[in-house]
Amino acid sequence: MSFATAPSRQSLAEHLVRTRIAGDVATPRENNLSHYRKLSQGDRYFWFGLELGDRWTDEQDVLAVMADRCGVDDDPANRTGQDTIDPELTIDALDRAATRLRKAAEAGQRVLFATGHPGGLLDVHRKTAAAMRGAGCDIVRIPGGLTADEGGVFQFCDVAMLERGATLWHTHSAAPMAAILDALEAQGQPLPDLVVADHGWAGCAGQRGIDAIGYADCNDPALFIGEAEGTVSVTIPLDDHVIDPRFYDPLTAYLLDAAGLEPQP
């Protein structure tokens, strides 16, 4: 089913580049390479809840994955300036995610949404959750009273987030998702069939054996490695915090349309 608000593939690609969700993004090359290096050196902050062992100790292997799956420059000698995300790879990943969402909707599966980047991606997750609920999915209601990383794990508009001091918190940590999954198991509730998230929320779910769709920026290599290894089902490359969160609206509309989902008010 098509919806008037869903852009074509070409229109979406142009929009992604124009708004710098993809194309020449704001992330400095130096920052990307620094994160790739830290992941390869075993800094678990950059592993996003995945267990990478000693399989990614060569920084150049990490760069190769990021060039292939995200579209950053594959030249290791390029160490300054801005980096890139290939909009075609973004849309390819959206199509893969749509296939998994369609499967979940057709089966009425149990789905959990979460974000560590509420300033940029909250509405993307909220709209997707609403559409999945409208299609008959069981959207996971997280247990109350959960804490992680000196904050509370709460759910707003069907999306789990970390809150500290009445502020929704940007976090890469896997601890909030671990708290949710541990609490569900402790209460005898079924785990999700699918998690749609980002950062450590997605990585933790994938590491637990749950199908996980994750959004990831070009300086966050873990989820791309997780997809390469088969631990994460789909990783969608994009700048995860552009200047206006409404810029993500066409991306969300494309995703829902590709999945055959009806947008909800």
LUMTINU-125536 format. One line per 4 residues: number of its first residue (from 1); their letters; for each residue y, x, z of N, C-alpha, C, O. Coordinates in Angstrom, 3 decimals. Example, Ala and Ser with C-alpha at 12.3 -4.5 7.8 and 13.67 -1.06 7.14 Angstrom:
BEGIN
1 = as = -5.690 13.190 7.800 -4.500 12.300 7.800 -3.300 13.200 7.800 -3.319 14.236 8.465; -2.250 12.850 7.080 -1.060 13.670 7.140 0.030 12.900 7.870 1.138 13.409 8.039
! end
This chain:
BEGIN
1 = msfa = -1.185 0.854 0.000 0.000 0.000 0.000 1.236 0.891 0.000 1.283 1.906 0.694; 2.222 0.506 -0.774 3.440 1.300 -0.859 4.574 0.586 -0.135 4.608 -0.642 -0.064; 5.489 1.365 0.392 6.632 0.815 1.092 7.898 1.380 0.464 7.936 2.534 0.038; 8.936 0.541 0.413 10.148 0.929 -0.300 10.797 2.161 0.303 11.474 2.908 -0.405
5 = taps = 10.604 2.392 1.605 11.277 3.504 2.264 10.536 4.826 2.118 11.067 5.870 2.496; 9.313 4.805 1.575 8.537 6.042 1.468 8.953 6.806 0.223 8.926 6.246 -0.873; 9.338 8.076 0.362 9.750 8.863 -0.806 8.554 9.300 -1.633 7.426 9.340 -1.140; 8.804 9.624 -2.879 7.782 10.267 -3.699 7.573 11.692 -3.208 8.363 12.212 -2.420
9 = rqsl = 6.506 12.314 -3.678 6.242 13.700 -3.301 7.411 14.597 -3.699 7.853 15.425 -2.902; 7.913 14.444 -4.912 9.012 15.288 -5.372 10.270 15.044 -4.556 10.962 15.986 -4.170; 10.563 13.765 -4.295 11.759 13.454 -3.509 11.656 14.017 -2.100 12.635 14.525 -1.552; 10.467 13.924 -1.517 10.297 14.474 -0.175 10.453 15.985 -0.189 11.101 16.544 0.696
13 = aehl = 9.871 16.655 -1.175 10.006 18.114 -1.256 11.475 18.513 -1.336 11.903 19.454 -0.668; 12.241 17.801 -2.148 13.672 18.099 -2.272 14.390 17.851 -0.950 15.260 18.629 -0.560; 14.030 16.776 -0.263 14.643 16.468 1.029 14.308 17.540 2.066 15.180 17.956 2.828; 13.064 17.984 2.098 12.668 19.011 3.061 13.470 20.290 2.872 13.885 20.920 3.845
17 = vrtr = 13.685 20.667 1.628 14.455 21.881 1.344 15.925 21.667 1.684 16.566 22.541 2.269; 16.455 20.509 1.318 17.879 20.231 1.544 18.214 20.219 3.033 19.280 20.689 3.430; 17.326 19.694 3.848 17.573 19.597 5.289 17.036 20.800 6.064 17.188 20.880 7.283; 16.410 21.729 5.349 15.859 22.958 5.921 14.708 22.690 6.888 14.438 23.497 7.778
21 = iagd = 14.035 21.557 6.712 12.756 21.359 7.384 11.730 22.300 6.775 10.817 22.765 7.458; 11.885 22.572 5.502 11.083 23.570 4.792 12.016 24.307 3.838 13.226 24.080 3.843; 11.450 25.187 3.024 12.289 26.033 2.177 12.837 27.193 2.980 12.113 27.809 3.763; 14.116 27.496 2.791 14.767 28.566 3.552 15.158 28.019 4.919 16.217 27.412 5.075
25 = vatp = 14.302 28.238 5.896 14.501 27.656 7.221 15.364 28.567 8.088 15.687 29.693 7.709; 15.729 28.051 9.261 16.665 28.781 10.119 16.010 29.894 10.921 16.710 30.705 11.527; 14.691 29.954 10.938 13.994 30.924 11.784 14.128 32.337 11.234 13.785 32.570 10.075; 14.614 33.284 12.024 14.740 34.663 11.543 13.381 35.320 11.325 12.427 35.070 12.062
29 = renn = 13.314 36.152 10.311 12.087 36.886 10.025 11.662 37.734 11.224 10.475 37.824 11.538; 12.635 38.353 11.890 12.314 39.197 13.037 11.591 38.399 14.123 10.663 38.899 14.759; 12.030 37.147 14.328 11.406 36.297 15.333 9.974 35.957 14.943 9.074 35.983 15.782; 9.765 35.639 13.674 8.406 35.353 13.206 7.475 36.531 13.452 6.407 36.376 14.044
33 = lshy = 7.884 37.705 12.994 7.021 38.881 13.115 6.767 39.241 14.574 5.678 39.694 14.927; 7.770 39.039 15.416 7.594 39.306 16.841 6.519 38.399 17.438 5.687 38.853 18.224; 6.537 37.126 17.067 5.543 36.188 17.589 4.151 36.501 17.052 3.165 36.396 17.781; 4.067 36.886 15.772 2.764 37.241 15.206 2.185 38.453 15.949 0.990 38.520 16.237
37 = rkls = 3.074 39.404 16.247 2.637 40.615 16.939 2.144 40.277 18.354 1.105 40.768 18.794; 2.899 39.441 19.047 2.517 39.101 20.419 1.198 38.338 20.456 0.379 38.556 21.349; 0.989 37.453 19.502 -0.307 36.772 19.432 -1.429 37.777 19.228 -2.465 37.708 19.890; -1.216 38.718 18.302 -2.263 39.702 18.000 -2.514 40.642 19.174 -3.600 41.206 19.299
41 = qgdr = -1.511 40.810 20.033 -1.658 41.672 21.202 -2.260 40.946 22.404 -2.414 41.536 23.473; -2.598 39.677 22.231 -3.280 38.938 23.286 -2.386 38.200 24.252 -2.844 37.786 25.317; -1.103 38.020 23.906 -0.195 37.270 24.770 -0.550 35.785 24.661 -0.282 35.151 23.641; -1.150 35.240 25.710 -1.675 33.878 25.656 -0.585 32.814 25.549 -0.874 31.677 25.177
45 = yfwf = 0.633 33.156 25.862 1.722 32.198 25.660 1.757 31.743 24.211 2.109 30.600 23.918; 1.388 32.644 23.304 1.451 32.345 21.876 0.121 31.837 21.321 0.004 31.602 20.118; -0.873 31.667 22.180 -2.178 31.163 21.725 -2.250 29.642 21.756 -3.156 29.059 21.161; -1.309 28.986 22.440 -1.210 27.515 22.463 -2.504 26.843 22.922 -2.893 25.806 22.384
49 = glel = -3.163 27.429 23.908 -4.364 26.819 24.450 -5.635 27.105 23.684 -6.713 26.671 24.090; -5.530 27.827 22.583 -6.714 28.206 21.811 -7.330 29.473 22.390 -6.638 30.278 23.012; -8.614 29.646 22.187 -9.307 30.863 22.604 -9.571 31.697 21.350 -10.505 31.425 20.596; -8.743 32.706 21.139 -8.802 33.500 19.909 -9.620 34.771 20.065 -9.913 35.450 19.081
53 = gdrw = -9.991 35.096 21.303 -10.805 36.287 21.524 -10.150 37.531 20.955 -8.943 37.729 21.091; -10.961 38.375 20.311 -10.430 39.595 19.700 -10.469 39.509 18.177 -10.522 40.527 17.486; -10.443 38.278 17.666 -10.570 38.089 16.218 -9.266 38.291 15.470 -9.279 38.419 14.246; -8.129 38.323 16.179 -6.835 38.380 15.501 -5.971 39.502 16.066 -4.786 39.308 16.336
57 = tdeq = -6.565 40.661 16.239 -5.846 41.792 16.818 -5.026 42.559 15.791 -4.252 43.445 16.152; -5.189 42.229 14.522 -4.409 42.874 13.464 -3.269 41.946 13.062 -3.495 40.865 12.518; -2.047 42.380 13.336 -0.873 41.576 13.022 -0.815 41.193 11.547 -0.319 40.119 11.207; -1.317 42.057 10.670 -1.269 41.761 9.237 -2.205 40.605 8.877 -1.937 39.869 7.928
61 = dvla = -3.290 40.440 9.617 -4.169 39.294 9.390 -3.457 37.993 9.752 -3.613 36.979 9.071; -2.684 38.032 10.819 -1.911 36.858 11.216 -0.883 36.533 10.140 -0.730 35.375 9.751; -0.180 37.553 9.662 0.808 37.345 8.603 0.157 36.743 7.362 0.739 35.864 6.725; -1.028 37.199 7.015 -1.715 36.688 5.827 -2.023 35.199 5.969 -1.863 34.438 5.015
65 = vmad = -2.463 34.782 7.154 -2.719 33.360 7.386 -1.429 32.562 7.265 -1.416 31.483 6.673; -0.349 33.088 7.822 0.919 32.373 7.785 1.480 32.283 6.370 2.102 31.283 6.014; 1.270 33.298 5.579 1.696 33.237 4.181 0.891 32.189 3.427 1.437 31.449 2.608; -0.402 32.127 3.702 -1.294 31.217 2.985 -1.102 29.770 3.404 -1.138 28.878 2.556
69 = rcgv = -0.898 29.517 4.684 -0.905 28.145 5.194 0.477 27.598 5.526 0.646 26.389 5.685; 1.468 28.484 5.631 2.818 28.049 5.977 3.822 28.376 4.878 4.789 27.643 4.670; 3.584 29.485 4.176 4.478 29.848 3.090 5.523 30.873 3.452 6.526 31.006 2.750; 5.309 31.615 4.551 6.239 32.702 4.855 6.016 33.837 3.859 4.991 33.893 3.181
73 = dddp = 6.981 34.729 3.784 6.877 35.886 2.892 5.701 36.757 3.329 5.586 37.107 4.503; 4.831 37.104 2.383 3.643 37.890 2.736 3.877 39.390 2.730 2.942 40.161 2.947; 5.115 39.817 2.483 5.426 41.244 2.424 5.695 41.777 3.830 6.704 41.408 4.429; 4.828 42.633 4.378 5.058 43.146 5.731 6.293 44.031 5.834 6.792 44.274 6.933
77 = anrt = 6.787 44.514 4.700 7.984 45.355 4.719 9.258 44.532 4.876 10.310 45.077 5.211; 9.173 43.228 4.639 10.325 42.347 4.824 10.439 42.018 6.303 9.623 41.265 6.834; 11.435 42.570 6.969 11.510 42.450 8.417 12.830 41.862 8.904 13.046 41.771 10.113; 13.717 41.461 7.999 15.011 40.918 8.409 15.349 39.690 7.568 14.693 39.395 6.569
81 = gqdt = 16.386 38.990 7.999 16.842 37.815 7.266 16.114 36.556 7.697 15.470 36.521 8.746; 16.225 35.522 6.873 15.570 34.249 7.156 14.197 34.218 6.504 13.945 34.915 5.521; 13.314 33.400 7.062 11.981 33.262 6.479 11.867 31.904 5.799 12.827 31.134 5.768; 10.698 31.618 5.260 10.514 30.425 4.439 9.280 29.633 4.876 8.332 30.171 5.447
85 = idpe = 9.335 28.340 4.584 8.184 27.447 4.666 8.067 26.782 3.303 9.054 26.269 2.776; 6.891 26.787 2.738 6.681 26.204 1.418 6.597 24.683 1.548 5.664 24.184 2.179; 7.545 23.922 0.970 7.501 22.466 1.115 6.240 21.844 0.527 5.791 20.796 0.990; 5.669 22.481 -0.487 4.431 21.944 -1.063 3.281 22.045 -0.059 2.419 21.167 -0.010
89 = ltid = 3.269 23.111 0.738 2.252 23.228 1.784 2.471 22.191 2.880 1.513 21.663 3.443; 3.736 21.903 3.180 4.034 20.851 4.152 3.473 19.518 3.682 2.825 18.808 4.450; 3.718 19.182 2.431 3.270 17.882 1.914 1.755 17.854 1.761 1.128 16.827 2.022; 1.160 18.964 1.343 -0.308 19.022 1.291 -0.908 18.724 2.665 -1.890 17.991 2.780
93 = aldr = -0.301 19.304 3.708 -0.802 19.077 5.067 -0.569 17.635 5.509 -1.412 17.054 6.192; 0.560 17.057 5.127 0.797 15.643 5.425 -0.275 14.769 4.785 -0.742 13.805 5.392; -0.661 15.105 3.570 -1.718 14.340 2.895 -3.047 14.466 3.638 -3.777 13.485 3.779; -3.361 15.674 4.115 -4.600 15.847 4.884 -4.534 15.066 6.196 -5.511 14.444 6.612
97 = aatr = -3.369 15.109 6.835 -3.201 14.353 8.077 -3.330 12.858 7.817 -3.928 12.136 8.615; -2.774 12.395 6.709 -2.848 10.970 6.375 -4.291 10.521 6.199 -4.652 9.414 6.600; -5.113 11.369 5.605 -6.528 11.037 5.439 -7.198 10.839 6.796 -7.989 9.914 6.975; -6.878 11.708 7.744 -7.476 11.593 9.089 -6.922 10.373 9.826 -7.668 9.694 10.533
101 = lrka = -5.631 10.084 9.673 -5.058 8.899 10.302 -5.677 7.626 9.731 -5.966 6.685 10.469; -5.878 7.604 8.420 -6.490 6.433 7.788 -7.898 6.203 8.358 -8.280 5.071 8.653; -8.649 7.279 8.506 -9.997 7.172 9.077 -9.935 6.595 10.485 -10.727 5.722 10.839; -8.998 7.082 11.283 -8.861 6.591 12.655 -8.480 5.120 12.674 -9.000 4.348 13.480
105 = aeag = -7.565 4.731 11.781 -7.130 3.339 11.734 -8.262 2.418 11.299 -8.443 1.342 11.869; -9.014 2.830 10.304 -10.114 1.994 9.808 -11.198 1.797 10.862 -11.848 0.752 10.906; -11.387 2.803 11.708 -12.420 2.728 12.743 -11.886 2.224 14.080 -12.652 2.057 15.029; -10.570 1.978 14.164 -9.985 1.555 15.432 -10.170 2.584 16.524 -10.470 2.235 17.666
109 = qrvl = -9.993 3.859 16.182 -10.290 4.929 17.124 -9.257 5.037 18.244 -8.181 4.441 18.201; -9.630 5.811 19.224 -8.797 6.075 20.403 -7.955 7.318 20.097 -8.499 8.392 19.838; -6.632 7.170 20.129 -5.727 8.224 19.670 -4.695 8.518 20.758 -4.165 7.606 21.393; -4.421 9.797 20.959 -3.415 10.247 21.919 -2.320 10.990 21.182 -2.595 11.864 20.360
113 = fatg = -1.075 10.640 21.476 0.088 11.313 20.900 0.817 12.078 21.998 0.925 11.604 23.129; 1.318 13.270 21.656 2.031 14.095 22.633 2.946 15.055 21.898 2.696 15.407 20.746; 4.011 15.479 22.575 4.896 16.467 21.967 5.473 17.415 23.007 5.836 17.007 24.110; 5.548 18.676 22.637 6.265 19.677 23.407 7.643 19.935 22.837 8.359 20.819 23.305
117 = hpgg = 8.019 19.158 21.819 9.324 19.334 21.175 10.021 17.986 21.040 10.296 17.537 19.927; 10.313 17.326 22.188 10.882 15.977 22.122 12.236 15.914 21.435 12.583 14.881 20.861; 13.011 16.994 21.479 14.311 16.978 20.828 14.237 16.847 19.326 15.176 16.359 18.696; 13.119 17.283 18.737 12.991 17.199 17.292 11.963 16.201 16.819 12.194 15.487 15.844
121 = lldv = 10.819 16.137 17.502 9.663 15.440 16.936 9.271 14.154 17.656 8.298 13.510 17.263; 9.997 13.768 18.694 9.612 12.569 19.439 9.507 11.349 18.533 8.531 10.603 18.611; 10.499 11.138 17.677 10.491 9.929 16.863 9.402 9.966 15.795 8.884 8.920 15.406; 9.050 11.155 15.317 7.929 11.272 14.376 6.659 10.754 15.041 5.930 9.949 14.460
125 = hrkt = 6.400 11.215 16.248 5.204 10.788 16.975 5.288 9.312 17.369 4.300 8.585 17.271; 6.464 8.873 17.813 6.619 7.473 18.240 6.315 6.513 17.098 5.581 5.541 17.274; 6.882 6.789 15.928 6.673 5.895 14.788 5.218 5.915 14.320 4.669 4.885 13.928; 4.604 7.085 14.364 3.199 7.171 13.965 2.323 6.425 14.957 1.399 5.714 14.559
129 = aaam = 2.606 6.581 16.251 1.834 5.870 17.271 1.976 4.362 17.111 0.992 3.630 17.220; 3.192 3.893 16.855 3.407 2.454 16.689 2.635 1.916 15.494 2.049 0.836 15.562; 2.635 2.667 14.406 1.904 2.235 13.215 0.402 2.231 13.462 -0.304 1.333 13.001; -0.088 3.230 14.186 -1.518 3.282 14.492 -1.917 2.147 15.444 -2.988 1.559 15.294
133 = rgag = -1.072 1.847 16.403 -1.344 0.709 17.287 -1.369 -0.580 16.472 -2.241 -1.426 16.665; -0.405 -0.725 15.557 -0.363 -1.914 14.718 -1.582 -2.060 13.833 -1.955 -3.172 13.458; -2.209 -0.929 13.495 -3.408 -0.949 12.654 -4.680 -1.187 13.459 -5.770 -1.268 12.892; -4.545 -1.300 14.777 -5.706 -1.608 15.597 -6.278 -0.457 16.387 -7.327 -0.605 17.014
137 = cdiv = -5.616 0.695 16.376 -6.102 1.825 17.165 -5.839 1.598 18.652 -4.918 0.877 19.038; -6.660 2.223 19.459 -6.489 2.223 20.907 -5.657 3.454 21.259 -6.173 4.571 21.273; -4.378 3.251 21.542 -3.504 4.368 21.887 -3.708 4.694 23.367 -3.528 3.841 24.236; -4.082 5.925 23.630 -4.437 6.336 24.991 -3.246 6.162 25.933 -2.132 6.599 25.644
141 = ripg = -3.509 5.521 27.052 -2.536 5.442 28.139 -2.922 6.512 29.154 -4.008 6.465 29.732; -2.034 7.470 29.369 -2.408 8.596 30.212 -2.396 8.184 31.685 -1.628 7.302 32.071; -3.235 8.811 32.510 -3.219 8.514 33.946 -1.868 8.851 34.569 -1.165 9.749 34.106; -1.520 8.132 35.607 -0.257 8.371 36.290 -0.342 9.520 37.278 -1.428 9.941 37.678
145 = glta = 0.826 10.017 37.665 0.894 11.026 38.710 0.498 12.423 38.305 0.212 13.251 39.169; 0.471 12.712 37.017 0.044 14.036 36.566 1.192 15.036 36.635 2.348 14.690 36.393; 0.857 16.275 36.969 1.840 17.353 36.990 1.286 18.564 36.252 0.074 18.753 36.151; 2.201 19.376 35.741 1.842 20.632 35.071 3.102 21.464 34.932 4.179 20.928 34.674
149 = degg = 2.971 22.769 35.101 4.099 23.680 34.880 5.353 23.237 35.631 6.453 23.257 35.079; 5.184 22.840 36.891 6.286 22.447 37.770 7.046 21.237 37.241 8.230 21.068 37.534; 6.377 20.404 36.471 6.985 19.182 35.968 5.988 18.043 35.996 4.821 18.226 36.341; 6.464 16.869 35.629 5.598 15.710 35.552 5.195 15.430 34.117 5.983 15.624 33.192
153 = vfqf = 3.972 14.977 33.938 3.485 14.610 32.609 3.588 13.096 32.497 2.867 12.362 33.174; 4.484 12.639 31.643 4.770 11.219 31.512 4.559 10.776 30.068 4.350 11.587 29.166; 4.621 9.467 29.885 4.430 8.886 28.560 5.565 7.917 28.281 5.815 6.998 29.060; 6.245 8.127 27.174 7.311 7.246 26.738 7.015 6.817 25.304 6.717 7.653 24.451
157 = cdva = 7.097 5.520 25.043 6.863 5.017 23.682 5.531 5.518 23.132 5.431 5.870 21.957; 4.517 5.546 23.982 3.160 5.961 23.616 3.031 7.451 23.332 2.020 7.871 22.768; 4.012 8.261 23.699 3.975 9.704 23.446 4.048 10.438 24.783 4.970 10.210 25.567; 3.086 11.311 25.043 3.080 12.090 26.278 4.016 13.285 26.151 4.079 13.936 25.108
161 = mler = 4.743 13.561 27.236 5.691 14.672 27.269 5.764 15.238 28.679 5.277 14.630 29.632; 6.373 16.404 28.798 6.621 17.030 30.093 8.055 16.753 30.499 8.976 16.894 29.693; 8.245 16.359 31.756 9.576 16.075 32.275 9.847 16.958 33.485 9.001 17.122 34.365; 11.042 17.517 33.503 11.506 18.261 34.677 12.924 17.815 34.992 13.801 17.856 34.128
165 = gatl = 13.147 17.392 36.221 14.491 17.042 36.639 15.145 16.005 35.758 16.311 16.149 35.390; 14.412 14.956 35.411 14.897 13.862 34.571 15.239 14.316 33.157 16.013 13.657 32.463; 14.668 15.434 32.726 14.901 15.957 31.382 13.571 16.136 30.667 12.638 16.721 31.218; 13.484 15.636 29.451 12.294 15.871 28.639 12.286 17.330 28.217 13.290 17.846 27.726
169 = whth = 11.158 17.990 28.406 11.110 19.447 28.365 10.458 19.972 27.090 9.410 19.491 26.658; 11.111 20.976 26.502 10.504 21.717 25.393 9.485 22.680 25.979 9.832 23.521 26.809; 8.232 22.567 25.555 7.201 23.449 26.097 6.148 23.775 25.054 5.751 22.920 24.263; 5.700 25.030 25.062 4.574 25.459 24.233 3.262 25.408 25.007 2.200 25.666 24.441
173 = saap = 3.325 25.081 26.279 2.185 25.206 27.179 1.062 24.227 26.840 1.300 23.111 26.377; -0.164 24.678 27.085 -1.334 23.803 26.965 -1.622 23.053 28.257 -2.443 22.136 28.268; -0.959 23.428 29.345 -1.283 22.856 30.652 -1.087 21.342 30.729 -1.923 20.668 31.331; -0.025 20.770 30.150 0.112 19.311 30.238 -1.033 18.557 29.567 -1.513 17.560 30.105
177 = maai = -1.474 19.020 28.403 -2.601 18.355 27.746 -3.878 18.538 28.559 -4.681 17.613 28.676; -4.064 19.730 29.119 -5.236 19.955 29.966 -5.236 18.994 31.149 -6.285 18.480 31.537; -4.054 18.753 31.724 -3.957 17.826 32.854 -4.372 16.417 32.441 -5.064 15.724 33.187; -3.949 15.998 31.255 -4.308 14.660 30.771 -5.812 14.550 30.550 -6.447 13.612 31.031
181 = ldal = -6.376 15.502 29.827 -7.798 15.426 29.498 -8.664 15.528 30.751 -9.669 14.828 30.877; -8.268 16.404 31.677 -9.019 16.527 32.933 -8.977 15.216 33.718 -9.984 14.789 34.284; -7.802 14.582 33.747 -7.661 13.336 34.503 -8.460 12.204 33.858 -9.069 11.398 34.563; -8.462 12.137 32.543 -9.258 11.113 31.865 -10.738 11.274 32.211 -11.427 10.298 32.506
185 = eaqg = -11.211 12.510 32.171 -12.619 12.761 32.506 -12.906 12.426 33.963 -13.945 11.843 34.273; -11.993 12.791 34.859 -12.200 12.530 36.285 -12.263 11.037 36.579 -12.962 10.609 37.497; -11.533 10.248 35.800 -11.523 8.800 35.993 -12.621 8.094 35.211 -12.735 6.870 35.261; -13.424 8.862 34.492 -14.499 8.263 33.721 -14.044 7.559 32.465 -14.771 6.734 31.912
189 = qplp = -12.831 7.882 32.004 -12.325 7.281 30.775 -12.748 8.126 29.578 -12.890 9.343 29.698; -12.949 7.497 28.433 -13.317 8.275 27.245 -12.162 9.150 26.782 -10.998 8.760 26.874; -12.491 10.327 26.286 -11.476 11.198 25.707 -11.030 10.636 24.361 -11.731 9.809 23.778; -9.891 11.064 23.865 -9.440 10.580 22.556 -10.395 11.014 21.446 -11.040 12.059 21.532
193 = dlvv = -10.468 10.192 20.410 -11.145 10.606 19.182 -10.247 11.516 18.352 -10.721 12.341 17.570; -8.944 11.350 18.539 -7.958 12.100 17.763 -6.730 12.335 18.622 -6.289 11.443 19.346; -6.182 13.536 18.540 -4.897 13.860 19.156 -3.922 14.235 18.047 -4.242 15.032 17.165; -2.727 13.651 18.105 -1.644 14.001 17.179 -0.530 14.574 18.036 0.037 13.868 18.871
197 = adhg = -0.210 15.848 17.838 0.685 16.519 18.774 1.329 17.738 18.117 1.500 17.782 16.899; 1.677 18.708 18.926 2.257 19.969 18.467 2.074 20.993 19.581 1.628 20.648 20.676; 2.413 22.238 19.309 2.381 23.293 20.315 1.048 23.325 21.069 -0.007 23.050 20.499; 1.116 23.667 22.363 -0.095 23.780 23.153 -0.805 22.464 23.388 -1.995 22.449 23.705
201 = wagc = -0.096 21.361 23.237 -0.736 20.051 23.363 -1.835 19.907 22.305 -2.937 19.449 22.607; -1.530 20.299 21.070 -2.517 20.204 19.988 -3.591 21.273 20.134 -4.776 21.001 19.939; -3.172 22.495 20.480 -4.136 23.578 20.612 -5.165 23.313 21.689 -6.352 23.568 21.490; -4.726 22.805 22.827 -5.641 22.501 23.928 -6.658 21.452 23.504 -7.849 21.586 23.785
205 = agqr = -6.190 20.408 22.829 -7.102 19.351 22.391 -8.138 19.894 21.418 -9.326 19.593 21.536; -7.689 20.689 20.461 -8.622 21.262 19.508 -9.643 22.159 20.173 -10.820 22.145 19.812; -9.196 22.943 21.148 -10.110 23.836 21.855 -11.156 23.053 22.649 -12.269 23.531 22.868; -10.787 21.850 23.075 -11.733 20.993 23.806 -12.699 20.265 22.861 -13.551 19.503 23.319
209 = gida = -12.574 20.490 21.570 -13.471 19.852 20.623 -13.010 18.513 20.104 -13.789 17.791 19.481; -11.756 18.162 20.348 -11.184 16.905 19.879 -10.487 17.146 18.543 -9.798 18.153 18.380; -10.656 16.245 17.600 -9.911 16.347 16.349 -8.423 16.365 16.667 -7.930 15.491 17.380; -7.707 17.352 16.147 -6.293 17.502 16.471 -5.479 17.734 15.212 -5.815 18.577 14.381
213 = igya = -4.408 16.973 15.089 -3.388 17.187 14.065 -2.173 17.757 14.773 -1.704 17.178 15.753; -1.653 18.885 14.297 -0.524 19.516 14.956 0.586 19.880 13.996 0.332 20.365 12.894; 1.815 19.647 14.413 2.988 20.144 13.693 3.320 21.527 14.237 3.220 21.760 15.442; 3.718 22.453 13.353 3.988 23.815 13.816 5.047 24.489 12.958 5.080 24.324 11.739
217 = dcnd = 5.902 25.242 13.613 6.955 26.009 12.949 6.392 27.341 12.466 5.277 27.725 12.821; 7.175 28.035 11.655 6.693 29.288 11.067 6.660 30.437 12.063 6.121 31.500 11.754; 7.228 30.246 13.262 7.127 31.284 14.292 6.060 30.954 15.338 5.984 31.600 16.383; 5.239 29.943 15.044 4.179 29.506 15.951 2.834 29.588 15.233 2.325 28.574 14.755
221 = palf = 2.258 30.782 15.154 1.083 30.970 14.289 -0.225 30.402 14.824 -1.170 30.233 14.054; -0.309 30.103 16.111 -1.612 29.777 16.704 -2.285 28.585 16.039 -3.477 28.640 15.738; -1.536 27.500 15.804 -2.169 26.309 15.244 -2.634 26.536 13.816 -3.619 25.937 13.386; -1.938 27.397 13.072 -2.387 27.721 11.714 -3.694 28.512 11.762 -4.593 28.299 10.948
225 = igea = -3.783 29.423 12.721 -5.039 30.154 12.910 -6.138 29.193 13.355 -7.282 29.298 12.913; -5.778 28.253 14.235 -6.749 27.256 14.659 -7.287 26.446 13.497 -8.479 26.143 13.446; -6.414 26.093 12.562 -6.884 25.364 11.381 -7.763 26.262 10.514 -8.787 25.815 9.996; -7.369 27.519 10.357 -8.166 28.451 9.550 -9.566 28.620 10.126 -10.530 28.799 9.383
229 = egtv = -9.677 28.562 11.455 -10.974 28.723 12.111 -11.728 27.403 12.279 -12.896 27.399 12.669; -11.063 26.283 11.985 -11.715 24.990 12.114 -11.596 24.351 13.476 -12.221 23.321 13.729; -10.806 24.939 14.364 -10.619 24.376 15.702 -9.585 23.262 15.692 -9.727 22.274 16.414; -8.552 23.412 14.884 -7.529 22.388 14.680 -7.791 21.739 13.329 -7.999 22.433 12.333
233 = svti = -7.780 20.416 13.292 -8.140 19.707 12.057 -7.099 19.904 10.968 -7.439 20.238 9.832; -5.827 19.699 11.310 -4.733 19.826 10.342 -3.528 20.412 11.061 -3.190 19.980 12.163; -2.882 21.388 10.447 -1.613 21.914 10.946 -0.561 21.721 9.870 -0.738 22.156 8.732; 0.537 21.066 10.233 1.600 20.715 9.292 2.767 21.673 9.493 3.391 21.656 10.554
237 = pldd = 3.082 22.514 8.495 4.184 23.468 8.654 5.545 22.811 8.446 5.761 22.097 7.466; 6.449 23.061 9.375 7.813 22.545 9.264 8.683 23.207 10.317 8.182 23.705 11.326; 9.987 23.209 10.079 10.918 23.587 11.139 10.915 22.431 12.130 11.229 21.298 11.768; 10.563 22.714 13.373 10.330 21.627 14.321 11.556 21.204 15.110 11.441 20.403 16.037
241 = hvid = 12.739 21.729 14.760 13.953 21.281 15.445 15.164 21.542 14.557 15.918 22.488 14.787; 15.347 20.705 13.547 16.529 20.816 12.697 17.696 20.115 13.382 17.534 19.532 14.454; 18.869 20.171 12.761 20.089 19.756 13.456 20.158 18.256 13.731 20.892 17.834 14.624; 19.413 17.444 12.987 19.432 16.001 13.195 17.998 15.482 13.120 17.373 15.577 12.063
245 = prfy = 17.458 14.936 14.214 16.069 14.464 14.174 15.832 13.356 13.162 14.689 13.113 12.774; 16.888 12.679 12.726 16.711 11.645 11.701 16.311 12.236 10.358 15.825 11.519 9.483; 16.511 13.536 10.192 16.082 14.177 8.946 14.562 14.087 8.761 14.064 14.212 7.642; 13.829 13.870 9.860 12.372 13.763 9.745 11.910 12.379 9.287 10.728 12.190 8.998
249 = dplt = 12.824 11.413 9.217 12.423 10.041 8.888 11.691 9.934 7.549 10.655 9.271 7.492; 12.182 10.560 6.461 11.435 10.464 5.196 10.046 11.089 5.281 9.110 10.594 4.654; 9.901 12.163 6.043 8.594 12.787 6.239 7.640 11.802 6.915 6.490 11.657 6.502; 8.129 11.131 7.953 7.285 10.162 8.650 6.930 9.000 7.741 5.791 8.535 7.738
253 = ayll = 7.904 8.528 6.967 7.644 7.421 6.043 6.592 7.805 5.013 5.720 7.003 4.679; 6.674 9.027 4.511 5.677 9.504 3.542 4.293 9.539 4.182 3.314 9.100 3.579; 4.215 10.057 5.399 2.935 10.162 6.098 2.303 8.791 6.299 1.120 8.601 6.020; 3.091 7.836 6.784 2.547 6.506 7.042 2.101 5.835 5.751 1.050 5.196 5.706
257 = daag = 2.896 5.981 4.714 2.543 5.390 3.424 1.248 5.994 2.892 0.370 5.272 2.419; 1.130 7.314 2.968 -0.079 7.984 2.477 -1.312 7.561 3.268 -2.422 7.544 2.736; -1.114 7.221 4.537 -2.225 6.787 5.387 -2.506 5.294 5.269 -3.459 4.796 5.867; -1.679 4.570 4.498 -1.854 3.129 4.371 -1.463 2.369 5.617 -2.004 1.297 5.889
261 = lepq = -0.522 2.915 6.380 -0.105 2.312 7.638 1.209 1.564 7.471 2.106 2.009 6.754; 1.311 0.434 8.135 2.514 -0.391 8.089 3.501 0.103 9.143 3.163 0.128 10.326; 4.720 0.499 8.743 5.715 0.879 9.753 6.009 -0.300 10.681 6.015 -1.456 10.257; 6.249 0.013 11.936 6.551 -1.012 12.933 8.015 -0.912 13.350 8.621 0.153 13.235
265 = p = 8.585 -2.013 13.832 9.991 -1.977 14.280 10.196 -0.973 15.404 11.314 -0.816 15.896
! end
